[in-house]
Amino acid sequence: MNHLLPLLVAAPLLGAGLLIACGRRLPRIAAESFGCAVSAATAALAIWLSLNSAPPLTEWVGAWTPRNGTSVGIVLVGNGPGLGMAALASLLTLASLAYSWRYFDEPPRRHAGSYPALMLLFQGGMCGFAITGDLFNAFVFFELMSAAAYALTGYRVEEAKAVQGALTFGVINSLGAYAMLMGIALLYARTGELSLTHIGRGLDTHGGPDALTLAAFVLVLTGLLVKAAAVPFHFWLPDAHAVAPTPVCMLLSGVMVELGVYGVWRVYGTVFSGPGGIPAADLERALTVLGVLTGAVGALMCWYQRHVKRLLACSTIAHVGLFLVGIGSLLPEADDGVALYLLGHAGAKAALFACTGLLLDRFGSVDEHALHGRARPLRGVAVMFVLGGLALAGLPPFGTSLGKAVTEEALGGPLTVVYVLVSAVTGGAVLRVAARVFYGLGPQPRVGSAYETTGTGEEPETRHRLSRIPDTMTAVPALLLAGSLAVGVVPGLPGIVARSVNEAGSGGALTSAHWTAPGVLLGLVSTALALALAALAVTRPELLGARPWTLPLRHLQSGHIGDYVAWVLLGTAVLGALALPGILTG
């Protein structure tokens, strides 16, 4: 089965090449059907391999097998987490393509294959990043997915704001990529290796950690944390989501930022976790601090947004903070919980973006205030939006709730409070939008400040506003929510996820992931808090409305690339300071 691993990358890339070459001659339905078929086949292969990958699969592409322990070839590693992320990326790409069936009425220059080709390139980059066993090729796939995502973010190139959002995306993610490349160069200079496992062994052979190891660690993690949109590397994400087409938002928040978190987990576990790497206490301190900061800032930004796509983007930032806290604990049980949480979050968040896209294409707005009560006829969409909010809040038995419960039990103490509060605030913000937009509850909100990003005056992503919503655009979010629910209710699935994660990254320590009474109780508590916050915001908006002290936080999202670059540099310095004590004492 090893020889099948390259197909996870090659199939989407070859499919994209064929669409680019033949897209001018293909009818629209053929190009889009071909894109869906390639994504579906890749997803099926990733799932099949993940269920039959014990022991982990290893393939040297092009038969460049190692000689005397060294090789210049490209190695792919098919362990449980990597194949699981490849399957998730492929399934969400399929969902996005199905949602956008005949979505753009006029392809650029009458090239029917341009959009599905970009989506397949994006998928190929994500799959390659998930299964590569080589740090340099992780950077290559990092750049491939970034380039495709950059083009997709600015797909509506005729709109100035789309170009600006895409440019912000491209500059900040390129800066992160350059940092990662410099870190890889330092590791290669020290060890002469590019394979993840060989770099880790080389660092251990050299001795204890030193300044070069710290610099490499900080630079590589900076690149990954930019992709994960952790605070203060996060500013590109709301700007990109505000202008990217809805199907692209489904991928950005549903899987791309999660790949950044996965990269942090994998790179530390294989490269920096040994005696020659970064001490565990330093990583725990760095990721816990950044994670709590990310969760708190993301939740506050989420609550004070009225632009629904920006609100959902900020909720993604908040949940990334929870993922970082979990993997930063270096506990096998927390790793299991984060994996389940990530799967449940991907389905719920992609479904919420899909529902928001329906609002945009039906009413030409994603402004919570302007849409007050206008979406009453969309009863099915309202139910899905509410369910998505409840999933983010941690309502059992959604997969988000199970992952949250397992992680909370592993962490314990004050960090459990962080999980409950972040889930309650982000879920409450989504439920508040649902109450106002779909049910018209509460008074008509007052006009916000002049600085506030409103979400009014948006152009539909279809040529005309939809008078009737296509069945594909409602079926996709329903299936995504069903997938999020399945993570928490399908017998045996949590055990499969936990076993694959433990075998790949917990030193073989076997743990179990299952529902517990305290976990269910905490899920109900966070859900009740979310409902209470939403009800209070709707009935007494003056109590939880914007305050003067929130303005500086909102002003940070300035839209100026120079400001965002400065924050990336500051974040890099903070990350280095948090990891420095162990190097000094060592």
N, C-alpha and C positions, 0 to 999 in steps of 0.2 A: 504493500500500500504506500510505501514511501514515495514512489514515483508519481503518485497522484497529488502530492502536496503542491508542486509548482502550478498546477492547474487553478488553484485558488487565486493566484495572481495573474497567470497567463490568460485565463479565459476572459475576465473582464477587459484586460488590455487589448487582446486580439479582437474582442467584440467591438471595442471602441474604435480600433483601427479600421475595421470593416465598415462601420457606420460612417466614419469620416470619408473613407474612399468611395462609398457607394451611396451616401446620403442624398446626393443631388438627383439620383435616379430612382430612389425608392419612394413609394407613396408613404404618406405619414403613418398610416396604420401599420405598415410593414416594419418601419424603423422602430416604432415604439414597441411593437410586439416582440421584435428581436431583442431589444434591450431588456424587456421583462423576462424573456426566456433565458438569457444569459445570467441575469441576476438570480433567477430561481434555481437554475442548474448549479450555480456556484454555492448558493445557500444549502441546497440538498447535499452536495459533496462535503461541505464543511461539517454539517450535522452528522453525516454518516461517518466521516473520519473521526469526529470527536467521540462517537460512541464505540469506536473500534481502534482507539489509539493507545492501548496499554500493551507494552511500554510506549513512551512517547516516540513519535516518528521523527526521523532525521533524514534529510535529503540534501546532497550536495549538487546544486544545479549544474548541468553540463558535464557531470561525471568528474568534476575537479575534486576528487577525494583527497583527504590529507595524506601526505607522505612524511614519515618521521614526525608525526604530530603537528605538521604545519600545512596550510593550504591557502591559496589565493582565491579560492572559489566562494560562491555565495551559498551559505547554509540556511536551510529552512527547518524550523523545529515545530512539530505538530503536537504540542501538549494540550491538556484540557483547556486552560484559560485562553491560550492563543487561538485554538480552533473555535472556542466559544465566541471570542470577540470577532473572528472572521465570519462566523455564522450570523452574529448579530448585525454586523455591517452589511452583509449581503441581504438579510431579510428586510432591514430598514430601507436599503436601496430599492428593493423590489416594491415595498410599500409606497415609497415616494414616487416611483415611476408609475405605479398603478393609480395613485392619487392624481397625478398630473397627466392622466391619459387625455390627449388632445387639449392640454391645459393652455399652452401658448398658441394662440390662433395663427400667428404669423412667424414661423421660424426665421432666424437671420438669413438673409439672402436666399430664401427658399430652400434652405438646406435642412431637410427633415431629420437628419441624423445628428445634428449638432448637440442638442440638449441631452438625448440619451447617451451619446458618446461621452460627454463630460461627466455624466453621472456614473458611467462605467469606469472612467478613469479615476474618479473619486473612490469608487468601491475597490478598484485594484490597489490603490495606494493604502487604503485602510486595511485590506486583507494582508498585504505585504508587511505593513508595520506590525500587525498582530502576530505573524508567524516567523518573522526573520530571527535568525540566531546570531546576527552580525550587527554590531553597533553602527558601523558606517552605513550599511544598507538600511538600518532603521532610519538614519538621517535621510537617505535617498527616498524612501517611501514617505517619510515625513514631508519632504518637499513636494513629492508627487501629489499627495492628497491636498497639500496647501495650495498648489498651483491650480488644481481642478476646482477646489472650493472657492478660491479667489475669483476665477472666471464665472462660477455659478452665482456667487454673491452679486457680482456686477452684471448679471445676465441681461438686465433691462438697461442696456448701456445708454439708451436715449435719455435717461433720467439722471440729472446731475447728482442727486443724493445717492443713487445707486453706485455711481462711480466713486463718490467720496467714501461711502461705507466699504466698498471693495478695496479702495486704496489703503484705508486704515487697517483693514484685515491683512492685506499683503505686506505692508511695511512692518507691522508689529510681529506678525508670525515669521517674517523673514529675519527680523532681528533675533527672535528666539532661535531660529534655525542656525544663524551664524554663531550664536553662543554655544549651541550644542556641538557644532562642527569644531570650534576651538577646543572644547572639552575633549572631544574624540581625539584630536591631534595630540593633546597632552598625554592622554592614556596610551596612544600608540607610541609616543616618544619614550614613555616609561617602560612599556611591556613588549613592544614590537608585535602586538596582537590586535585584531579587530573583532574576533569572536567574543561574544559576551562572557562565556564561561572561561575562555583562555585569558581574557583581560583580568577577570577576578583572581585566577590562579597566579598570574604574573604579579599583581599587586601584593598578594600574600607572600610570594617568594621574596619580594623586595624588602619586606619588613613592615614596621609600623607606619601609620599614616603620617604624611608630611604636608607641606604647603602645596606641593604640586597636586597631590591627591585631593586636597580640599578644593583647589581651584577647578580641577576637572569635574569634581562632584557638583560644585555650584553651577558651572557653565552648562553641563548636561541637563541638570534638573531645571535650570532656567528655561531651556528650550521646551522641556516637557510641561512645565507649569504654565508657560504661555499658551500652549495648546490646550491645557486643561482649564484655562481661564480662572486660575486662582488669583486672589487679591495679593498684591497690587498689579498683577499681570493681566487683568481681566477686561480692561476698558474697551478693547476691540469687539468683544462679544455682543453687547447691546447694540452698538452701532451697526454691526454686520447683520444682526437679526432684524433690525428695523427695516432694512432695504432688501434683504435677500428674498427670493421667491419662497413661498411657504414650503414646498417640498424640500428645498435646500435647508431651511431652518429645522425641519424634521431630522435631517442628518447631522447638522452641526450640534444641536443639543442632545439628540438621541444617541449618538455614538462617537462623534469626533472628540468632544471634550472628555468623554469617558476613556478614550484611547490614551489621552494624555495622562490620566490617573493610572491606567494600566501600565503605561511606560514607566512611571515613577516606581511603581511596585516591582516591576520586573527588573529594571536596571539596578535598583538597590539590591534586590535579592540575589542577582547573579554576578554583579560587578563589585559592589561596595560593602557587602555584608560581612566579608571575612576579616581576619586580623590586620590585613594591610589596607582596609577600606575605612569607612567612616563608622565610628562607634555607634552602637544601637541607641544609646542614650541621646546622642546628638541628633540622630535622625528623628527619634521620637519627639524631642523638643521642637525641632524645626517644623515638622509636619503638623504637630498639634497646635502650635502657635499660628501658623499660616492657615490651618484648617478652621480653627475657631474664628479667626479674623475674617476669613472668606465666608463662613457661614453667617456671621453677624452682619457684615457689610452687605452681602447678597440679599439677606432677608429684609433689611431696612430699605435697600434700593427697590426690591420687589414690591414692598408695601406701598411706597410712595410713587409708584408709576401709574399713569392712566393710559399710556400707550400699551395695548395688550401684548404685542409681540415683545416689546422691551420688558414688560413685567415678567413674561415667561422666561426670557433670557436671564433676567436677574435671579429668578428662582433656580435656574440651572446653576448659576454661580454659587448660590447658597448650598445646594445639595452637593456640589463638588467639594465644598468645605467639609461636609460630613464624611464624604468618601476619604478625604485626606486624613482626617482624624482617625478613621478606622484603620487604614493601612499603616499609619504612623505608629500605631500601638505595637506592631510586629507580633500580634497574637494570632495564632491560626484561626481561632473562632471569629475574630474580627474580620480577617480576610474572607472567610466564608460569608459573613453577613454583608460585607461591602459588595461582593460578587452578586448576591441575590438582590440587594438594594439597587445595584446598577442595572440589572436586567429589568426589574420592575419599573424603575424610573424611565428607562429608554422607551418602553411602551406607552406609559402614561404621558410623558412629555411630548412625544411625537404625535400622539392623539390630540393633545391640547393645541398644538400648533396647527394640526389639520383642521380642527374646529374653528380656530381663529382665521385661517385662510378662507373658510366659508363665509365668515362675517365680512371680510374684506371684499370678496368677489360678489357678495349679495348687496352690500350697503355702501361700499366704497369708503369704509372707515374702520379703524381699529382703535378708536378712542372710546374709552369706557363711559365718559360723560355724554358724548354726542350720540352714542348708541342706546342710551337709557330707554329701555322698554321696546325698542324697535325690533328686536329679534324674537318677540313672543311667538310668531308663527313657526319658528324652527324648534319644535318640541323635542324631536329626536336629538338634535344637536345640543339642546339645553341639557338633556339627560347625560349625554356623553361628557359635556364640559363639567358638570357637577361631579360625575364619577372621577374624572381626571383630577379635580381639586381634592376630592376625598382621598384618592390614592397618594397624592403628594403629602397630604396631612398625616398619612400613616394608618388609614382605616383597615383593620383586618377584614378579609383575608388577602388583600392585594400583596403582590410580591414586594412592593416598597415597605409594607408593614412588617413582613417576615424578615427582610434584610435588616431593617431598622431594629427589630426586636433582638435578633441574634447579635448584632453589633453592640447594642446597649448592654446586653447581658455580659458580653466580654469586657467592655470598658468599665462599666459601673461608675459610681461617684458622680462628680459634677458634670462630666462629659455627657452623661445621660440627659441631664437638664438641657444641654446645648442641643442635643438631637430632638428633644421634645419641642423646644421653643422654635427652632428653625423650621421644623416640619409644620408646626401650628401656624406660624406667620406666613409662610409661602402658600400653604393650603388655604389659609383664610383669605389671602389676597385673591386667589383664583375663585373661591366661592363668592367673594364680594362682587367680582366682575359678573359672575353668573347671575347673582340675585338682581343686579341692576340692569344688565343688558338683556337677559332672556325673560325676566319676570317683571321688570319695571318696578321693583320694590324701592321704597325710600323716596325722599324728595329728589327733584332734579338737582344734580350737583352744581355748585357754583363754578364760575370760570376760575381757572387756576392762575398762577403767576405768569408773567410774560415770558419767563425763562422756561417754563414747563414744556416738555415735548408732548404734544396732545394726541397725535395720531389721526387728526382730521385732514381732509383734503388728500387722502391717499388715492392712488389710481388702482382700480381692480387689476389683478394679474391676468385675467381673461380680457378679451377685447371689449366686451360689454358686461355690465352687471348681470349676474345670473338671476333670471326670473324663476328658474327651476334648477335645483341642485342635482347634478348627475349622481347616479347610484354609486359609482366608484368613489366619489368624494365623501360619502357617508359610510360606505362599507369599510373603507380603510381604517378610520379612527375607531370604529367598533371592533374590528379585529385586533388592533393594537391594544385597546383596553382589555380585550379578552386575553391577550398574551400576558399583559401585566398581572391580571388576575390568576392566570394559569401558574405563574411562578410560585404563588402562595398556596395553591390548592391541589395541584397535580401530585398524586402520591409518588414518592421516590425521587422527584426532580430535585428538591433541595439537597438530598443525599448525594446525587450524582454531581451536582455543582460543587458541594463541599469536598467531596473526594478528589475531584480533578484539581481544585485549587490547592488542597493540602499536598497532593503528590508533586505538584509543580513548584510550590514556593514555601512550604512549611517544614522542610526537612523530613518529610514523610510522616509527620505527626498527624494522626487521623482523628478528626473530630466529627461531630454530627451537628446538623442544622435542622431545627424543628421548632414548632410553636411551643411556647411556655406560657403559663398563666401570667407571670409578670410582664412578659412581652406583649401579650394581648391587652393587658390592662393599660400599659403605657401607650399603646397604639390608640386605644379608646380615649385616653386622656388628651393626647395631642389632637385627635379629631374633634373632641368636644371643645378644646380651646380654639381650634380653627373656626368652628361653627359660631362660637361666641364672638370671636373677633369680627367675623364677617357680618353677623347680625348687628353688632354694635356700630360698625362702620356704616351700615346701610341706614339704620334707624337714628343714630346720633352722629352724623358725619363730623360735627365740630369737635368731638372728643378725640377721634383718631386721625384727623386730617393733618395736613402738612403743618409743620411748626418752623419757626425761624431757625432753630438749631439744625434742621435737616437741610437747609439751603446749601451750606458748604459741601455736604456730601454729594448733592446733586450737581453742584457747580464743577466738581471734579470730572464729571462726564462732559468735558468741554467740547469734544469733537476735534480738537487740535492734535495732530499727530505728534508734534513736538512734546506736548504735555504727556502723552501716553508713553513716549520713548523715555522720558525722564522717570516715570513711574516704574518702567521695566528695570532701568538701571538701579533705582532705589531698592526694588525688590530683590535684585541680585545681591546687593550689598547686605540687605537684611538676612537673606538666606545664608550668606557666608558668615555673618556674625553669629547666627544661631548655631551653626555647625562648628564654629571655631574652638570652643572650650575643650572639647575632647582632643583636638589636635595639639593644643598647648600643653595639656596635662600628659599626653602620650609622649 
